[in-house]
Amino acid sequence: MSNEAAVRIAVDRRPGHTRIERLDANRFVRPRAVHAGPDLVRVALVAACASLLAGDDVRLEVEVGPGAHLEIIEPSATVAYNGRGGSCRWAAAIRVAEGGSLVWAGAPLVVSEGADVDRSTTVELADGAVALHHETLVLGRSGEAGGRLRARMRATCEDRPLLVEDVDLGDPGLRRAPGILGENRVLATTALLGARPAEPLHTHETSLAGPGALARSLANQAHLTDLALAATRQRWQAVVEDRRLHRSVG
């Protein structure tokens, strides 16, 4: 794997405004501030080169300070290309301090035929922190079955486990089994972490044992999963917004 420095994004809350403390790029990703208001910062993750290729190791570190609020957007999908026997890795480490919030609206990760991808996301929430995270995993470009993918997510709230998940889609035969993907090739997941929404309104919504919930959709096209989860994402975003506005007023 390449020995590349991590992309680092850090925001902090100061009297009367939220300030960007760090926006460190690397050769894979360039974070760009697209909005900096008194109580919210929005950052876009802009691809700096073709990736993911065999040997790429993309690491992102995100830190939201006490009472700060950050939104991350991805203008374009990430494509993992045929590694011809090689593998690649993508990892995000997220820390949200007391009373902070993060909304990360991830664009699709497309795993091309022949790619081998290890993807991991860790979220650490302090007291009163909340995060809304969305990811879409697409196995193959048009006409492809897709490569190998292992996607892990681990979230803690006040140092207690909230969500531990390991999705191994490396075996094409196994992932087509009923109860996994079946004939679908797109898996989209929205996770609300650190806040408990109202009772689930849709069959694809599941409450966690702690403060949080998951919503998941399977389809053959990414836009269909977007449609399926749109109402859930809107409701759960309102939960985060209410928390943010309450903290800002307080």
N, C-alpha and C positions, 0 to 999 in steps of 0.2 A: 504494500500500500504506500501511496505517496505521503511524505512527511510535510503536510501543509498546515500552516497556522489556522486556528479556528476563526470563523466569522464571529464577531462579538458585537452584540447590541445591548446597551444598558441605558435605562431611563430612570430618572429620579424626580421626586416631587419637591419643589421649593415653594416658598410662600408666593401664592398667586399664579404659579405656572408649573408645568411639567417640563423638565429639561432633558435633552439627550446628552448622556455622559460619554457614550462610546458608540461609534459606527465603524468597526474595523472590517475591511474587506479582505478577500484573498483571491487567488486566481480563478476560483470557481464562482463565487457569489459576491456581488457588490450591494450592500444595503444602502438604500436611498431614503431620506426623509421626504415624505410627500405631504405631511401635515404636522404642524406643531402648534396646537392650541393651548389655552391656559390649563386644561385638565385632560388632554388626550394627545398622544403622539402616534402618528401612523407612519410605518416604515415599509417600503417595498423591497423584496428580495429579487434583485435583477441578475440574471445569469450572465456571467462574464465570458464564458467559453462553452463549447460543446461538452456536455457531461450528462450522464455518468459513463465513463469509460473504464475498462479493466484497469485496476490499480488505483482508481480515484478513491480518496478518503475525505469526504465532505463533512466537516464538523461545524455546528453552530452552537453558540452559547448566548442565551438570552437572560437578562437580569432586569427585573422590574422592581424598583425601590419601593419603600413604604408609601402607600397612598398614591402611587403613580399608576398610570393607565396607558397601555400600549396595544396597538393593533398592528398585526403583521399581515401583509398581503403578498401574493405571488402572481405577477402579471402573466406568467406563462408556465406551461407544464414542464416537468423534468422528464427527460427520456434516458433510460439506461440502455445503452447500446450493446450489441453482441460482443461479449468479452472474449470469445474464442478460447475458452478454457480459463480465463481470468475472472476475478470477482471484484466488486466495488462495495463501498460502504457509505452510508449517509446516517448521521447521528445528530440529534438536537438535545441539548441540556437546558432546561428552563427552570428558573427560580423566580418565584413571585413572593415578595415580602409582605408584611402585615398590611392589610387593607388595599393591596394593589390588585390590578386586573390585567388579563391578557386575552385578546381575541386573535387567533391565528387561523386565517382562512386559507388553507393550503390548496395549491393547484394540483392536478393529477400527477402521480408518478407512473410513467408508462414503462413497463418492463418488457423490452423487445425480446424476440426469439434469440436465444443464446446468451442472454444476460444472466448474471448471478449477483443478486443484490441483498445486502444485509442492511436493514433500516431499523433504527431504534430512536425512541423518544422518551425522555425522562422529564417529569414535572414535579417540582417540589413547591408546595404551597404552605405559607405561614398562616398564622391565625387571621381569619377574615379575608384571605386572598381567594381569588376565583379565576378560573381559566376556561375558555371555550376554544376547543381545538377541533379542526376538521381536516381529514385527509381522504384522498381518493386514490386507490391502488388499481391500476389497469394492467392486466396481463396480456401483453401483445399489442402491436399496432394492427391496423386493419388487415385481416386475413392471416394473422399469426396466432399461435397458441400461447405465446409468451414464454419468458424464461423463468428462472428460479427466483423466489422471493421469500425472505423471512423478515417479518415485521413485528417488532416488540414495542410495548408501551408499559411504562411503570410510573405511577403517580402516587405521591404521598401527600397527606394533609396533616400539618403539625407533627411531622415525623412518623405518622401512622400510615400503614399501607391503605391506599384507596382503590387502586386498580393495578393489577399485574396481568398482562396479557402477552401471549406469544403465538403469533399466527405464522405457521410454517406452510408455505405454498410452493415448496421446492419440488415435490413429486407431482408431475402432471396427471398421473393416473389417480392418485389419492385426492387431489383437489377437485376432481370432477365428481367425486362421490356425493350422493345425497347427504344433505346436512352440512356440507362444506360450501363449495361453489356450485356444484351441479354443472349446468351448461352455461353458467354466467362467467364473465371474465372481469367484471368490475365490482370492487368492494369499497364502499364509502362508509366512513364512520365519523360521527360527530360526538364529542365527549364534553359534557359540562362537568367541571371538577371544582369542588369547593363550595358548591351551593346546591341545595335540593330544590328542583323545580316542582311545580304542581304535579298531581298524579298523571302518569302517562296517558296521553290521548290517542296514541297510535300503537299498533302492534309491534312496530319496529323500535319502540322506546323501552328501555329497561332501567329501572332504578338501581343504583349501587347500594351496597350495605352502608356506606358512609355518605357524606354530602356530595352527591353527584349522580349522573345518569349517562347512559349510552344510547345512541340511535344508530341504526345500521341499515344499509340498503344494498341489495345485489341486483345487477342488471348486466346487459351486454353492451350498453353504451353509457358513457360517463354522464351525459346530460340527463339520462333517465334517473340516475341516482340523485342528481341535484334536485330534480323535480320532487322525488319521493321524500327528501329530507328538508325541503325548503321551509315548510311550515314549522317543523321542529326547530330548525336553526333560528328562525325569526323569533319564536317564543323564548328560546334559551338565550338569544342575544339580548332580549328585553330584560331577562334576569340579571345579566351582567351590567347592562346600562343602568338599571335601577340601583344596583349596588354602587356603581361609579358615581351617579348623581347624588346619592345619599352621602357618600364619603366626601364629595366635593363641597356639598352644602355644609356638612359637619365640620 
